[in-house]
């Protein structure tokens, strides 16, 4: 039971959301009463008919788009959202747009038709036909007595007198105008005598221009095989025909300017083209003259007589070079021959025998001199030795030296034997220590050495699960893979 109890705030909040989500935006027509505009700029009013009324609010950002001043008693058409003002529980409308009742209905019909045709693709860009840039004949569909036709004719005559104009008179206002415009568009397409069509009229109210907002006119424009420029009303006026046409002109005069080309502009363009062609011709002429001079020079250079003369000069130069080369070669050969003759003379066998005989004589003389000097030196040394022997009795010294030698030899043998025994004892001790510290000895006692990639593993952090490790035993080696690490 308590679950269905609302507070007033909850009730108003729920009611507002139900109204806004359930109804959304609606169109409403009624009479204005109690219109007020406080300093905030918002509008507050009541819409009523014969039997009921509803409060409305239009905020400043929205009412600035309204192009008339609302008055009490005025019939209007509004587009609004249904809501509820929670603090007071007042049911009200939030206005989005406002129009006088007559214009408002037409505007609503305009928007509905616009949305419908847009959904069907009548406004799509891919269906737009290209407007010819230089048309030769233009068709004008408008009133024969309207000011729009006179404006078009005046501008075309001034800007492009040679442009042909075909006038298709038609009604442009009233209910009968719709069928007349459709028939005239179909007729212009059947005759197919123009490059493009201008469909338009002068300015007027929404009701005056309404024939250009009819669906049948829009579909006639869409099925036209000739490009169509829509030029209806003033710049601020938009019709369905503007959206369907291949191009919109702000006014009939603007359409005339779009299809015509100003004669002064054409003259300026022709002058510019003429100047460009002159420059291009001058440039081409200069290039051709340069090419001609180059060909003339090449022909002169490659003329047979000139080539023969050049070849004759080259032949003479080659003969001179050959003559100089032969002379230089002969001179080199002559010098080589003289050098060989001198070398042969110097290396003659008799000359060599004489030279070697002289050398032998010199060496014999020097050898005799050296022998005499050596003999004298030996004699002197022998005499000195005899004198020393006479002063020092040799046998006594030899006995003394022999006794000293034997004593020294005994001491040396004793020292060597003692040193050998001492070193042998130290060596045995070191071998025992080395054997005790040998890794193989440690492995023999049941220990092992584990390594990863050649590095001994001392900490579990050095390996990871999946690593391949090697374990060295006393005899053999084990290769294993890490499955789990316990730190």
VEXKEZA-186662 format. One record per residue (C-alpha): x, y, z. Coordinates in steps of 0.001 Angstrom, whole numbers, padded with zeros to 6 digits, always signed. Each point is the difference from the previous one (the first is absolute). Layout:
N
XYZ
...
//
This chain:
487
+000000+000000+000000
+002798+002397+000923
+001716-000638-003354
-002778+001930-001832
+000173+003120+002197
+001555+003017-001869
+001242+003262+001365
-001238+003087-001813
+003460+000523-001489
+000113-003572-001261
-003462+000321-001473
+000783+003216-001915
+003334-001401-001184
-001612-003212-001264
-002863+001902-001664
+002446+002305-001823
+001991-002863-001402
-003124-001870-001059
-001293+003064-001858
+003327+000775-001715
+000729-003569-001038
-003577-000971-000846
-001059+002927-002207
+003275+001507-001205
-000389+003015-002322
-003445+000930-001317
-001563+002680-002229
-002731+002093+001604
-002178+002864-001235
-001800+002441+002296
-000636+003601+001090
+002518+002004+002054
-001060+001408+003375
+001824+001265+003103
+003165+000698-002023
+002897+001329+002158
+003719+000615-000531
+002002+000571+003213
+003537+001480+000089
+001479-003475-000527
-001188+000128-003631
-002064-003176+000249
-003602-000024-001228
-002860-001310+002119
-003549-000351-001404
-003158-002087-000016
-001341-001804-003069
-003735-000551-000033
-002915-001002-002146
-003733+000011+000732
+000147-002690+002680
+003495-000202+001514
+003305+001753+000565
+003630-000929+000776
+002939+002011+001362
+003020+000424-002263
+003596+001226+000302
+002404+000956-002801
+003560+000651+001072
+002099+002866-001285
+002272-002112-002260
-003093-001299-001812
-002180+003130-000182
+002822+001992-001629
-000702-001974-003183
-003643+001109-000159
-000382+002756-002634
-003192+001591+001418
-001168+001381+003318
-002644-002213+001705
-003186+001805+001083
-002918-001093+002173
-002824-001360-002175
+002363-001062-002825
-000459-003486-001499
+003363-001819-000199
+001433-003411-000858
+002721-001263+002349
+002312-002999+000247
+000462-000928+003646
+001056-002618+002538
-002459-001008+002721
+001513+000383+003482
-000813+000727+003654
+001437+002700+002252
+000882-002089+003055
+000195+002700+002758
-003662+000977-000540
-001315-003118-001734
-001161+002110-002968
-000516-001835-003263
+001436+002128-002889
+001388+000081-003524
+003604+000947-000868
-000250+001739-003394
+002686-000694-002628
-001415+002051-002912
-002905+002400-000607
-001727+001176-003178
-003251+001757-000881
-002715-002606-000453
-000304+000360-003807
+003711+000102-000753
+000632-002601+002612
-002187-002608-001670
+001677+000617-003318
+003406-000215+001633
-000957-003276+001638
-001095-001392-003367
+003277+001291-001501
+002091-001812+002607
-001963-003223-000376
+000362-000036-003798
+003662+000945+000262
+000692-002939+002313
-001940-002381-002237
+001802+000985-003227
+003378+000041+001719
-000593-003547+001228
-000783-001051-003589
+003313+001494-001218
-001418+002849-002134
+002474+002433+001599
+003032-002330-000283
+003120+001461-001584
+000588-003009-002236
-003242+000786-001870
+001021+003595-000787
+000754+000647-003681
+002954+002162-000965
-000779+003550-001147
+001577+000764-003423
+002749+002595+000260
-000650+001520-003447
-003627-000624-000966
-001167+001103-003442
-003743+000024+000762
-001761+000528+003320
-003650-000675+000801
-001828+002231+002501
-003108-001357+001728
-001819+002892+001728
-002867+002416-000360
+000031+001834-003316
-001083+003222+001718
+002073-000296+003153
+002902+002227+001000
+002197-003080+000346
-000055-000585-003772
+000943+003614-000720
+002889-000196+002454
+001281-003194-001623
-000294+001379-003548
+001692+003277+000962
+002975-001718+001607
+000430-002543-002816
-000126+002766-002621
+002590+002018+001865
+002364-002829+000831
-000399-002396-002930
-001994+001378-002973
+000815-003064-002137
-001645-002416+002433
-003322-001318-001388
-003018+000073+002352
-003168-002083-000188
-002841+001189+002229
-002464-002548+001352
-002811+002108+001515
-001782-001501+002980
-002000+000957+003064
+002146+000454+003101
-002654+000632+002678
-003229-001645+001043
-001404-003526-000095
-000100-000110-003816
+003715+000824-000121
+001000-003450+001269
-001327-001927-002999
+001152+002732-002372
+003598-000141+001298
+000040-003817-000208
-001345+000051-003566
+002478+002690-001072
+002964-001952+001455
-001096-003136-001860
-000489+001989-003211
+003508+001514+000200
+001465-003459+000424
-002006-001386-002927
+001146+002805-002296
+003589-000369+001265
+001099+003205-001700
+001936+001573+002867
+003194-000783+001835
-001549+000806+003389
-003132+001473+001627
-000551+002843+002464
-003109-000478+002167
-000898+003041+002058
-002069+002993+001003
+000371+003139+002122
-000416+000267+003752
-003210-000351+001988
-001537-001438+003125
+000066-003677+000899
-003463-000429-001497
+001091+001757-003232
+002923-002385-000438
-001867-003109+001080
-000398-001470-003481
+003770-000637+000032
-000419-002029+003209
-002417-002509-001544
+001058-003646-000328
-001048-000276-003661
+002257+002944-000941
+002905-001531+001950
-000380-003329-001808
-000262+001728-003392
+003310+001773+000716
+001598-003264+001118
-000984-001929-003149
+001146+002791-002332
+002785-001035-002377
+001096+003612-000415
+001999+001705+002767
-002201+002385+002014
+000968+003110+001961
-002574+000971+002638
-000349+003771+000500
-003098+000516+002138
-000564+003106+002142
+002676+001921+001837
+003243-001193+001519
-001621-000879+003340
-002804-002018-001623
+000464-003769-000237
-002423-002356-001780
-000141-003714-000639
+000878+000780-003620
+003352+001455+001190
+000961-003278+001662
-000995-002219-002957
+001476+002196-002739
+003534-000607-001250
+001030+003483+001158
-001642+002759+002090
+000380+003668-000823
-000816+002579+002650
-002107+002055-002453
-001034-000136-003683
+002660+002624-000724
+002631-002188+001666
-001121-002935-002182
+000458+002131-003126
+003507+000892+001101
+000800-003649+000667
-000942-001187-003528
+001490+002951-001891
+003548+001077-000447
+000877+003663+000201
+001254+001347-003339
+002616+002134+001743
+001138-003041+001892
+000164-001952-003254
+002058+002776-001609
+002361+000006+002956
+000295-003767-000182
+000581+000143-003768
+002644+002671+000493
+001631-002089+002680
-000117-003052-002264
+001420+002052-002871
+002861+001252+002167
+000652-003508+001250
-000008-001315-003582
+002408+002795-001048
+002307-000834+002876
-000251-003671-000834
+000717+000711-003683
+002994+002179+000892
+001291-002660+002320
-000568-002681-002659
+001646+002155-002678
+003023+000600+002238
+000265-003709+000761
-000230-000897-003693
+002662+002584-000963
+002280-001404+002707
-000630-003531-001274
+000702+001140-003566
+003302+001627+001023
+000985-003114+001898
-000833-002230-002986
+001900+002386-002283
+003042-000174+002273
-000224-003777+000225
-000294-000223-003819
+003037+002246-000394
+001962-002050+002494
-001032-003313-001551
+000541+001101-003679
+002028-002649-001987
+002646+002517-001153
+000456+001225+003583
+000190-003570+001248
+002634-000850-002671
+002009+003047+000987
-000207-000959+003677
+000973-003601-000795
+002926+001210-002168
+001208+002161+002887
-000389-002918+002373
+001966-002264-002425
+002836+002542-000239
+000107+000282+003785
+000056-003799+000330
+002900-000253-002529
+001947+002593+001962
-000650-001823+003254
+001113-003329-001597
+003188+001602-001387
+000860+001500+003380
-000730-003317+001708
+002259-001942-002452
+002828+002519+000447
-000299-000142+003784
-000025-003805-000147
+003136-000031-002207
+001766+002376+002351
-000883-002203+003001
+001190-003132-001835
+003293+001733-000967
+000618+001049+003599
-000748-003541+001203
+002432-001384-002602
+002800+002321+001125
-000624-000962+003620
+000095-003712-000949
+003286+000531-001895
+001578+001684+003024
-001260-002779+002290
+001313-002668-002441
+003363+001720-000129
+000155+000177+003780
-001058-003646+000354
+002473-001452-002608
+001632-003275+001337
+003618+001243-000372
-000890+003211+001812
-001671-001942+002754
+003069-002346+000279
+002321+002949+000293
-002206+001593+002647
-000247-003245+001992
+003796-000583-000276
+000649+003443+001398
-002439-000682+002831
+001776-003335+000773
+003321+001729+000168
-001413+002568+002402
-001589-002705+002184
+003305-002019+000019
+001943+003046+001097
-002513+000796+002737
-000011-003697+001082
+003781-000061+000274
-000081+003158+002037
-002686-001389+002317
+001897-003279+000391
+003243+001803+000920
-001881+002154+002530
-001745-003008+001503
+003260-001967+000220
+001725+002813+001823
-002992+000313+002378
+000040-003738+000836
+003713+000081+000621
-000483+002865+002412
-002845-001813+001771
+002164-003178+000348
+002809+001971+001510
-002401+001575+002487
-001370-003427+000990
+003524-001367+000513
+000827+002911+002237
-003199-000499+002091
+000728-003754+000305
+003490+000785+001190
-001355+002267+002743
-002969-002333+001233
+000639-003714+000524
-002761-001675-001934
-000154-003471+001699
-000513+001434+003490
-002778+002253-001236
-001669-002873-001834
-000075-002168+003133
-001457+002842+002036
-002621+000685-002634
-000893-003729-000196
-000495-000282+003795
-002161+003151+000022
-001971-001373-002919
-000728-003325+001766
-001154+001728+003173
-002225+002363-001901
-001398-002910-002001
-000897-001920+003167
-001728+003017+001533
-001875+000616-003218
-001231-003624-000243
-001129+000088+003637
-001851+003283-000510
-001635-001260-003191
-001166-003237+001674
-001341+001922+003008
-001796+002516-002215
-001491-002837-002055
-001373-001779+003090
-001477+003232+001369
-001678+000900-003304
-001243-003571-000375
-001668+000176+003434
-001652+003379-000871
-001224-001359-003311
-001636-002992+001715
-001735+002321+002473
-001310+002263-002813
-001253-003006-001964
-001911-001177+003076
-001569+003448+000426
-000906+000283-003712
-001540-003456+000042
-002091+001000+003044
-001260+003154-001795
-000624-001636-003403
-003634+000385-001315
+000146-003594-001154
+000756-001088+003570
-003019+002026+001208
-002198-001487-002705
+001168-003466+001003
-001487+000604+003461
-003517+000395-001587
-000032+003729-000773
-000894+001467-003455
+000388+003314-001917
-003020+001510-001884
+000477+002639-002736
-002120+002039-002460
+001587+001129-003252
+003490-000656+001420
-000602+001950+003247
-000145-001855+003370
-003391+000436+001705
+000311+001291+003570
-003451+001563+000422
-003498-001123-001089
-000590+003461-001473
+002548-000803-002727
-002419-002414-001728
-003574+000086-001262
-002607-002665-000583
+000712-001746-003294
+003802+000670+000003
+002276-002921-000949
+002773-000583+002589
+003084-002347+000201
+001014-001951+003149
+003630-001245+000157
+000476-003195+002119
+003142-001910+000946
-000649-002234-002960
-002130+001401-002820
-002315+002979-000554
-003800+000496+000295
-002021+002446-002183
-003406+000970+001469
-002779+002640-000306
-001308+002229+002812
-003632-000790+000850
-000411+001922+003232
+002043+002469+002082
-000248+000166+003784
+001673+003037+001527
//
